């Protein structure tokens, strides 16, 4: 079993903001696979699942604010009784140019407060990440990440989200190293 968790903010006003890039990707994947979200109150998340070969894949979208993501991820880890290295986090990354997607593992937060909170609650960096670029930053980062995508970015969203699905599928089918070699 593997757990793929997207980080973002729960309120509708944040739905199409840069900080919710991870949520947009998983929402699209759930729709593409004809799945639906179910509320998991114990883990402060919405979840869905599917089979990939013989392995069950849990998709989860946190229902807490970005800076409180760790509590939800720890709740999911506990609920599904998974080791940390079976967790994949998908989130925005202000340090990557818009549209770039990078895989990483066992890394520090790099100033991302949601990831800082995940590391704090899991007491570990031993998880994988799909980092979706939203840069370059314009203005204060706290304001920039909460803005909606501009018109140029909106034109590219579906293509980027489709690429994130390919990366996730490769990660699940071929493993981290092969996915990383192919897409990084």
Beta strands, then each sheet from edge to edge (+ up, - down):
strand 1: 2-6
strand 2: 38-40
strand 3: 45-52
strand 4: 55-62
strand 5: 87-97
strand 6: 101-105
strand 7: 128-135
sheet 1: 2+ 3- 4+ 1+ 5+ 7+ 6-
end
